[in-house]
């Protein structure tokens, strides 16, 4: 009844199924690891956003690289804005929207004289053309205390952009303390502060960036379960196909000639 299982066609079917099983298992674990990474990231963001504020310069020094466990930590800095070395960073999306504009990054010269902290003051819309610096509201004058979120330096590689140069003065593609230290000719502490509030409060200002979301775990766990269910269905499908083909073969088999009823010698 099941001699067809020895055919070349069924050998190919079994080989394909055997190859699909480990592939689907790996895809399931890939999605599961993405789920774990998303949960870990959410936990990190929630923990660091809820942390007690610490002074930026108690963590950072010039050339310091922000550890992954410190990103999004609440930090403060006190000093005076250096508007002469304020820059804009192109190709950035409006908070909560899709309009492309600029981030405004202004160095804050620390009151203790230890250097400057880059402050991302928020988003502004583009100028009339890509070669023009957009209108940027001025920061508060005099000494201010800023509170925000600690962010790691951006790099061209991490953002997937190329440094082709040729940008107008005061326009950059990444927020990078090494670039800004070279541009301003001063010591700049590693990492930067994503502004949340300022004392005294500023008047008109760039649009502040919102806190990162940290409650959505995404669809990755559901995708992992789907891949594993597909894996379990492969052997079930093979059995169903084999039984169906065996039943169909039995139905199509010609029956023997029947003995005539009432035949005489």
Rosetta blueprint (number, residue, H / E / L):
1 X L
2 X L
3 X H
4 X H
5 X H
6 X H
7 X L
8 X H
9 X H
10 X H
11 X H
12 X H
13 X H
14 X H
15 X H
16 X H
17 X H
18 X H
19 X H
20 X H
21 X H
22 X H
23 X H
24 X H
25 X H
26 X H
27 X H
28 X H
29 X H
30 X H
31 X H
32 X H
33 X H
34 X H
35 X H
36 X H
37 X H
38 X H
39 X H
40 X H
41 X H
42 X H
43 X H
44 X H
45 X H
46 X H
47 X H
48 X H
49 X H
50 X L
51 X L
52 X L
53 X L
54 X E
55 X E
56 X H
57 X H
58 X H
59 X H
60 X L
61 X L
62 X E
63 X L
64 X L
65 X L
66 X L
67 X L
68 X H
69 X H
70 X H
71 X L
72 X L
73 X L
74 X E
75 X E
76 X E
77 X E
78 X E
79 X E
80 X E
81 X E
82 X E
83 X E
84 X E
85 X E
86 X E
87 X E
88 X E
89 X E
90 X E
91 X E
92 X E
93 X E
94 X L
95 X L
96 X L
97 X L
98 X L
99 X L
100 X E
101 X E
102 X E
103 X E
104 X E
105 X E
106 X E
107 X E
108 X E
109 X E
110 X E
111 X L
112 X L
113 X L
114 X L
115 X L
116 X E
117 X E
118 X E
119 X E
120 X E
121 X E
122 X E
123 X E
124 X E
125 X E
126 X L
127 X L
128 X L
129 X L
130 X L
131 X L
132 X L
133 X L
134 X L
135 X L
136 X L
137 X L
138 X L
139 X L
140 X L
141 X L
142 X L
143 X E
144 X E
145 X E
146 X E
147 X E
148 X E
149 X E
150 X E
151 X E
152 X L
153 X L
154 X L
155 X L
156 X H
157 X H
158 X H
159 X H
160 X L
161 X L
162 X L
163 X L
164 X L
165 X L
166 X L
167 X L
168 X L
169 X L
170 X L
171 X E
172 X E
173 X L
174 X L
175 X L
176 X L
177 X H
178 X H
179 X H
180 X H
181 X H
182 X H
183 X H
184 X H
185 X L
186 X L
187 X L
188 X E
189 X E
190 X E
191 X E
192 X E
193 X E
194 X E
195 X E
196 X E
197 X E
198 X E
199 X E
200 X L
201 X L
202 X L
203 X L
204 X L
205 X L
206 X L
207 X E
208 X L
209 X L
210 X L
211 X L
212 X L
213 X L
214 X L
215 X L
216 X L
217 X L
218 X L
219 X L
220 X H
221 X H
222 X H
223 X H
224 X H
225 X H
226 X H
227 X H
228 X H
229 X H
230 X H
231 X H
232 X H
233 X H
234 X H
235 X H
236 X H
237 X H
238 X H
239 X H
240 X H
241 X H
242 X H
243 X H
244 X H
245 X H
246 X H
247 X H
248 X H
249 X H
250 X H
251 X H
252 X H
253 X L
254 X L
255 X L
256 X L
257 X L
258 X L
259 X L
260 X L
261 X L
262 X L
263 X L
264 X L
265 X L
